[in-house]
Amino acid sequence: MPIPTPIRATAAAALLAFAAGCSSWWSSGGDRPRWPADATIYRCDADKELVVQYLEGGKSAMVMYPERDFRLDQVSAASGVRYSNGRTTLHTKGPEAFLEEGGQTLFANCKRADNTTR
């Protein structure tokens, strides 16, 4: 049985709105993303940029790469704050951070930069 036209139109509009919301931080044109306004940007060794959005009052962190992002949950730490998913770990202490994955440091000596949306 075919789906009535008003329902198809509503479903299509909802899908487009959802897709636009999911990719709202991605830039229009160019090859660099535009991060959410509340993202924290860290400048790291090797001229790398680490972008983190802290969620739920700091209980979790969303690490954002141009091609993907992933969530890390806060875990106990001897010093500073640590977020992990079992494989990737973000360590922060004051304005400094570093990110490890599988025991290898991916972003080292990161310092919090001004939080401007890009």
N, C-alpha and C positions, 0 to 999 in steps of 0.2 A: 504494500500500500504506500503510495507516495506521501511525503511529508508536505503539509500545507505550506504555501508560500510565506505567510506571515511568520510561521515558526522557523522556517529556514532562514529568513532575513534576520530574525532576532538572534538565532544561534550564530549566524555568521558575524553579526555585529559584536556579540559577546566574545567570540573567539578573537576577533581583531583587537578589541579593547584589552583582552587578557594578554595577547602577544605584545602589544605596545607597552603595557605595564611591565612585563618581564624584561623588556630590552630597553627601558627608559634611560638607563645609565650609559648605553652605548651611543657614541657620537654619531651625528648625521654627517656623513662625508668624512674624509680623512681616515687615517689609520689608527688614531689614538682614541681610547674610550673617554667618556665624560662620566666621572664617578659620582655617586650620590653625594648630596650636600653634607651629610653627616659622616662621610668616610674619613678615616684618618690616613694620611699619606706619610710614609716613612721614606727617607732617602738613605740608600744603603751603599756599601762598597760596590765597586765595579759599575758605578753609575746606574744601579738598579733602583726601582721604585716598588715598594711593598704597600699595597692598599688594603686596609682592614676596616670593616664596618662592625662596630661593637653593638651587640643586640641584647635585649632583655636586661638592661642595666649592667652590662658587662659579664653576664653569665655565659655568653657565647660570643664568638667572633666569626665573621664571614670574611674569608680571605678572597680577594678579587684579582683575578688575572684577566687580561683582555679576552681570552678565549674561554674561560670558565671561572666559576667561583665555588667555594666549598666552605662548609661550616665546621668549626672546631668548638668544643665545649670546654668550659673552665674545669681544670683539675687542680689538685693540691700542688703547691709549690713551696719550696723552702724559702725562696726569696722572690719578690715580684709576683707576677701573675702568669700563669701558664694555661694554654688552651691546646687541646689535642683531640684527635680522632683515632688514636692508636698507631697511626703511621706518620702523620704530619703533626708537628708541634710548633706553636708560636709562643715564644717567651717574651714578656714585656716587663720592664722595670722603669717607672717614670716615663721619660720621653724616648727611651731606647727599646729596641726590639731586635729579635732575630728569628728566622724561620728554618726549621729542620724538617727533612723528609727522609725516612728510611735511614736515619743516622747520619745523613749528609747535610751540612749547612747550605741552604739555597740562597738565603739573604742574610748577610752578616753586617754587624756594626751599623744598624739602622737607627736613624734619628728622626723623630717626628718633625715634619715640615708644616708649613701653614696649611690649613685645611680648605683649600680652594677647590671648587668643582672644576673639573677639566673637560 
